[in-house]
Amino acid sequence: MIQAVLFDFNGVLVDDEPQHCEALRRVLAEDGITLSRDEYYAHYLGLDDRTGFVEAYRRAQRTLTTEWVKHLIDKKSQIYLDLVSETLKMVPGAQEFVRAAAAHFRLGIVSGALRREIESLLSRAELMLQFEVIVAAGEVPQSKPNPASYLAALRAFNDRSPIKAANCVVIEDSMAGIAAGLALDGDHRGGNRDREREQ
């Protein structure tokens, strides 16, 4: 029985992949790295900002420091927020679907976006109160396709009221996100079996 729905954010609730693409391209261009839109959609869709920048600099055979990654992420976030402030566009039907789903299921967001971006756009769309759990970029050690963010969401649900991974539905729009969502149930059950063997 479905008890909870976990949504990706960008491209699933908010139609903002073009803005993320443009923001990333602008920041990289300032550092002499060219990124085409085709390359973005082929290699960067579904990655969090940190992973995206690391990948872009790796492909350009450039090195990155931790401090510079943080600077790049902050700069991209500001450009992104400026872009979406001009034209906030929800995925058609997303607001209605979320409100209807919230009447029957526990809802969460598992995203590679920054928490301030997620909360800003949810507030503007008047959807903040519908979500019980949000897991954002930088809040888990590994990004999608690793299931760490989905496992974190499951733990957050369980901190409030018990729920099994098998009773959660994941809604994603990228191969990395789908892989993370599919691994949720298997990884969680595997962890339980490990603990059982230890006892």
N, C-alpha and C positions, 0 to 999 in steps of 0.2 A: 504494500500500500504506500502510495506517495504521501510523504509528510512534509517535505521541504523542497523548495526550488532554489537552486544556486545559479545566479546569472553572471556571465561575463559582463563587462560594462561597455567598453568602446566597441561600436559596431553592432552590439546586441540591444542595448537600451538607448544609447546616444549615437546618432549617425555622425560620428566625428573622426572617422579614419582619415579623411582628406586633410583635416586640420592637424592631426598628429603627424601625418606624412610631411606636410608643409613646414611645421615647426622643426621637425628633425632635419629636414633638408636645409633650412636656413641656418641652424646652429652648426651643422657640419660644414656648410659652405664658408662660414666665417673662419673656419680652421683649414680651409683649402681642400676639403673632401667633398666630392660630387656624389650625390645619390639620386638616381632617377626614380620616378614614381613606380615604374615596373619593378625595379630592384626592391623598393620598399614593400610592395605587396607580395613579392616572391620570397623575401628573406627576413623581413622585420615584423610582419603582421603577427600579433599575438605575443611579442616580446615586451618585457617591461623596459623602461628607459635605460636602466643601467646595462642590461644585457644587450640592448640595441646599440648603445654607444660602444661597448666593448667589441661587439661584432663589426661595427663600421670601421673602427680604428684597426682592428685585426686585418680586415680586408684591405685596408689602405697601407698596411705594414707600418703602422704608427703605434707608439707606446702611449699608455695612459697612466696617470697617477690617481690615487683615490681622491685627492683634493680636486683634480681637474674633472673627474667624472661627476662629482657633486656639483661643481660649477656648471657643467654642461646640462645636467638634469634640471637645475634651478632655472637656467636660461630657457630651456625648451618649455618648461612648465609655464613660464610667464608669457612666452609667445603663444603657446596653445590657448591659455585662458583669454588672452587678448583676441585671438581669432574666433573662439566660440562665443565670446561676449557679444560679438557683432551679429552672429546668426546661430543661436542655439537650435539645433534640429534633432528632435527625438526620432528614433526609428518609428515609422508609421505603425500605430496600434500599440506601441510599447507601454505608454502610460495607462491605457485602458486595461491592457493585459495584466500589468503589475497590480493595479487596484483590485481587479477581479480575483487574481491568484491570492492576494493577501487575505481575502475573506475565507480561504480554505486551507492555505499552506503557510508554513514558516518560510520567510524569504531571506536570502543572503546575496551578497555580491562578492565575487572572487575575481580580482582584476589586477592587471599589471600597471594600472594607472595610479597616480599618487592620490592619497586620501583627500587632500585639499581639493583636487580636481573633481573627484567623485562627489564629495559632499556639496561642493559649490553647485554642480549641475543638478544633483538630486533636489537640492533646495529650490532652485529656480523652476524645476519641473514639478514641485510640490509632491515629491515621492519619498522624502527622507523617512517619514514615519512608517512606511510600509516595510522597511528592511530591519530585520533583527540583528543581522551580522554583516560586517564589511571587513574584508581582508584586502589590503592594498599593497602596492609596491613597497618594498623595503621592510615589510613586516614579517617576512619569512626568509630563510637563508637561500632558497633557490626558487627561481621563477618557473612558470610553465615552459616546457611540458612536464617538469617535475610536479608531482601531486601535492607538494608541501603546502601550497596555499589552500587547496581544498581540504586537506587534513586539518589545517588550522581553523577553517570555517566549521568543520564538523566538531572539533573540540569546543569552539565557542558556542555552538548550539547546545552541546552536551553540558556545558557549564550552567546552562539555564534549565534544560529539560532533556532527558535522554532521547537520542535518535540514532538509528543505524545508518551506515553509509548506503545500504541497499534501499533505503526509503527516501533517498535524495535523487532528484533529477537535476542534471546539469545542462545549461543552455549556453552554447559556445558558437563562435564563428571562425575559429582558426584551427589548423591542425594541431598546433602546440596545446591549445586549450582543450581540444577534444581528447588528446592523449592524456593530459592531466586528469580530466574528468573520468575517463575510463579506468585510470589507475587507482582512483579513490577507493573503490570497494575492495579491490584485490589487495592493495597496500594496507588498508585498515585491518582486514581480516588476517593478513599475514602477521601484522604486529600483534594481534590478539593471540595467534598461535605461538608466536615467540615467547610471549609472557606466560602462556600456559605451560610451555616446556620448561621454563625457568622455575615454576612453582613446585 
